[in-house]
Amino acid sequence: MKIIKASLNELEFISILFDLYRQFYEQQTDIESAKTFLSERINNNESMIFLAIDNKKTGMGFVQLYPSFSSVSMKKTWILNDLFVHEHFRKQGVAEALIERAISHAVETNAKGLALETHISNVSAQKLYDKKGFKRDKDHYYYYLMV
C-alpha cells in the first residue's frame, strides 16, 4: 500500500471512492457531481486529499482534510472531514495508514492539530481515533445551525 497526495490525475479513483462514501451516508449516487466537487477542491486548494492505492494502483481509500485556523494560537488547524476505505480493503490497516498520513501532514504544516467528529454509533472509528491519540473534547459544546 502506498499513500499519495491526490491530484487531478487521480480524480477517477477518488471520485468513485467519494461517491461510495456518500452512499454510505445514505446519499444518492452521483459520480459526475462527485468529480466536479473534488476537482473544485483540488483546483482551488481548498482541501488536502490523500489516497491509499495498492500495488495494482487500485484506490483503496481516502482521507480529506479541510483547512481552518485557530485565532487564539494563530495557527492553521486541519479538519479531518472524510475518511473512507472501500469494503474490499477494510481490516487491512488502510484507515490507520490514512490517519497517520493526515497526522504527518498536520505536523509538516506546523498546524495546531487535527479535529474530527464521528457519529456516536461509529464505535470502530472511535477505537481507531483513540488508538491514534485523538482525545474526546470534554470542555466544549459544539453547535451547528442548518441553513
WOFEN-V965357 format. One record per backbone hydrogen bond with DSSP energy under -1.0 kcal/mol. CO is the residue of the C=O (numbers start at 0). NH is the residue of the N-H. Records with the same first field share a line. If there is no record, write none. Layout:
BEGIN
CO=NH + NH
END
This chain:
BEGIN
1=52
3=50
6=9
7=10
9=13
10=14
11=15
12=16
13=17
14=18
15=19
16=20
17=21
18=22
19=23
20=24
21=26
22=25
29=33
30=34
31=35
32=36
33=37
34=38
35=39
36=40
37=41
38=42
39=43
40=45
41=44
47=64
48=5
49=62
50=3
51=59 + 60
52=1
53=56
57=53
59=85
60=51
61=83
62=49
63=80 + 81
64=47
65=78
67=76
69=73 + 74
74=69
75=111
76=67
77=114
78=65 + 80
81=63
83=61
85=88
92=96
93=97
94=98
95=99
96=100
97=101
98=102
99=103
100=104
101=105
102=106
103=107
104=108
105=110
106=109
112=77
114=79
118=121
120=122
121=125
122=126
123=127
124=128
125=129
126=130
127=131
128=133
129=132
END
